[in-house]
Amino acid sequence: MLTESLQDSRKRSFNVSIQCGFCSPGFIVAGVEYLKNGGKADRKEIKQAISGHLCRCTGYENVYLIYKVAAAKWGRRALA
C-alpha cells in the first residue's frame, strides 16, 4: 500500500520525484520503515530517514514532498 500511496501522492501533487528508478527500492523501503515507526510530515525527520540513500537524478525536494504527503495523509495506514 505504501507504494500505491507514494504513487498516488506523486500523481496528485503533479510531481515526479524519482526519475531513473535506480534509487526507488531504497526510498520505498526507507518510507515503509519511516511510517512504521510513526514518521511525521517533518522535514528534519524525513531527511534523517533518507540520509543513507543517494539519488543522482533529483534534488530530493520532490522526495521530501512525497514522504511528507504520505506521512500526513496516510501515516501508518499506508502499511495496511
SEVO-548723 format. One record per residue (C-alpha): residue number from 1; y negated, z, x negated. Coordinates in nm, 4 decimals, always signed. Layout:
+-----+----------+----------+----------+
: num :        v :        w :        u :
+-----+----------+----------+----------+
: NUM :        Y :        Z :        X :
...
+-----+----------+----------+----------+
This chain:
+-----+----------+----------+----------+
: num :        v :        w :        u :
+-----+----------+----------+----------+
:   1 :  +0.0000 :  +0.0000 :  +0.0000 :
:   2 :  -0.2371 :  +0.0629 :  -0.2921 :
:   3 :  -0.2132 :  -0.2995 :  -0.3987 :
:   4 :  -0.2991 :  -0.4053 :  -0.0442 :
:   5 :  -0.5816 :  -0.1511 :  -0.0357 :
:   6 :  -0.7258 :  -0.2801 :  -0.3609 :
:   7 :  -0.6921 :  -0.6399 :  -0.2474 :
:   8 :  -0.8498 :  -0.5599 :  +0.0893 :
:   9 :  -1.1368 :  -0.3776 :  -0.0838 :
:  10 :  -1.1948 :  -0.6765 :  -0.3054 :
:  11 :  -1.1999 :  -0.9177 :  -0.0136 :
:  12 :  -1.4303 :  -0.7016 :  +0.1945 :
:  13 :  -1.6793 :  -0.6473 :  -0.0850 :
:  14 :  -1.6671 :  -1.0140 :  -0.1895 :
:  15 :  -1.5914 :  -0.9180 :  -0.5479 :
:  16 :  -1.3334 :  -1.0452 :  -0.7895 :
:  17 :  -1.2519 :  -0.7520 :  -1.0101 :
:  18 :  -0.9674 :  -0.8882 :  -1.2203 :
:  19 :  -0.9773 :  -1.2436 :  -1.3459 :
:  20 :  -0.6782 :  -1.3452 :  -1.5577 :
:  21 :  -0.4368 :  -1.0820 :  -1.4267 :
:  22 :  -0.3110 :  -0.9610 :  -1.7652 :
:  23 :  -0.4503 :  -0.6107 :  -1.7126 :
:  24 :  -0.3732 :  -0.5894 :  -1.3394 :
:  25 :  -0.0462 :  -0.3927 :  -1.3664 :
:  26 :  -0.2127 :  -0.1238 :  -1.5765 :
:  27 :  -0.5060 :  -0.0904 :  -1.3391 :
:  28 :  -0.2737 :  -0.0703 :  -1.0387 :
:  29 :  -0.0531 :  +0.1959 :  -1.1976 :
:  30 :  -0.3627 :  +0.3917 :  -1.3027 :
:  31 :  -0.5011 :  +0.3564 :  -0.9491 :
:  32 :  -0.1824 :  +0.4923 :  -0.7943 :
:  33 :  -0.1900 :  +0.7910 :  -1.0273 :
:  34 :  -0.5619 :  +0.8414 :  -0.9653 :
:  35 :  -0.5207 :  +0.8503 :  -0.5879 :
:  36 :  -0.2015 :  +1.0556 :  -0.6088 :
:  37 :  -0.3924 :  +1.3223 :  -0.7976 :
:  38 :  -0.6712 :  +1.3304 :  -0.5390 :
:  39 :  -0.9087 :  +1.0895 :  -0.7114 :
:  40 :  -1.2540 :  +1.0700 :  -0.5600 :
:  41 :  -1.5155 :  +0.7965 :  -0.5432 :
:  42 :  -1.6798 :  +0.9348 :  -0.8569 :
:  43 :  -1.7769 :  +0.7013 :  -1.1417 :
:  44 :  -1.7036 :  +0.9554 :  -1.4184 :
:  45 :  -1.3590 :  +1.0313 :  -1.2803 :
:  46 :  -1.2812 :  +0.6623 :  -1.2350 :
:  47 :  -1.3977 :  +0.5892 :  -1.5898 :
:  48 :  -1.1587 :  +0.8555 :  -1.7186 :
:  49 :  -0.8729 :  +0.7184 :  -1.5066 :
:  50 :  -0.9062 :  +0.3676 :  -1.6515 :
:  51 :  -1.0091 :  +0.4678 :  -2.0033 :
:  52 :  -0.6771 :  +0.3606 :  -2.1541 :
:  53 :  -0.6911 :  +0.0066 :  -2.0168 :
:  54 :  -0.8509 :  -0.2918 :  -2.1815 :
:  55 :  -0.9787 :  -0.5869 :  -1.9837 :
:  56 :  -1.1376 :  -0.8662 :  -2.1802 :
:  57 :  -1.2460 :  -1.0693 :  -1.8749 :
:  58 :  -1.4719 :  -0.8307 :  -1.6827 :
:  59 :  -1.7438 :  -0.5786 :  -1.7452 :
:  60 :  -1.5483 :  -0.3195 :  -1.5431 :
:  61 :  -1.8192 :  -0.2927 :  -1.2760 :
:  62 :  -1.6013 :  -0.4527 :  -1.0104 :
:  63 :  -1.3016 :  -0.2462 :  -1.1211 :
:  64 :  -1.5116 :  +0.0687 :  -1.0673 :
:  65 :  -1.6169 :  -0.0632 :  -0.7283 :
:  66 :  -1.2632 :  -0.1238 :  -0.6096 :
:  67 :  -1.1427 :  +0.2190 :  -0.7243 :
:  68 :  -1.4440 :  +0.3757 :  -0.5560 :
:  69 :  -1.3867 :  +0.1927 :  -0.2270 :
:  70 :  -1.0126 :  +0.2646 :  -0.2300 :
:  71 :  -1.0682 :  +0.6354 :  -0.3018 :
:  72 :  -1.3419 :  +0.6721 :  -0.0401 :
:  73 :  -1.1755 :  +0.4671 :  +0.2291 :
:  74 :  -0.8080 :  +0.5384 :  +0.1901 :
:  75 :  -0.7631 :  +0.8258 :  -0.0556 :
:  76 :  -0.4057 :  +0.9456 :  -0.0652 :
:  77 :  -0.3208 :  +0.7427 :  +0.2468 :
:  78 :  -0.3232 :  +0.4341 :  +0.0224 :
:  79 :  +0.0036 :  +0.5580 :  -0.1237 :
:  80 :  +0.1880 :  +0.5685 :  +0.2097 :
+-----+----------+----------+----------+
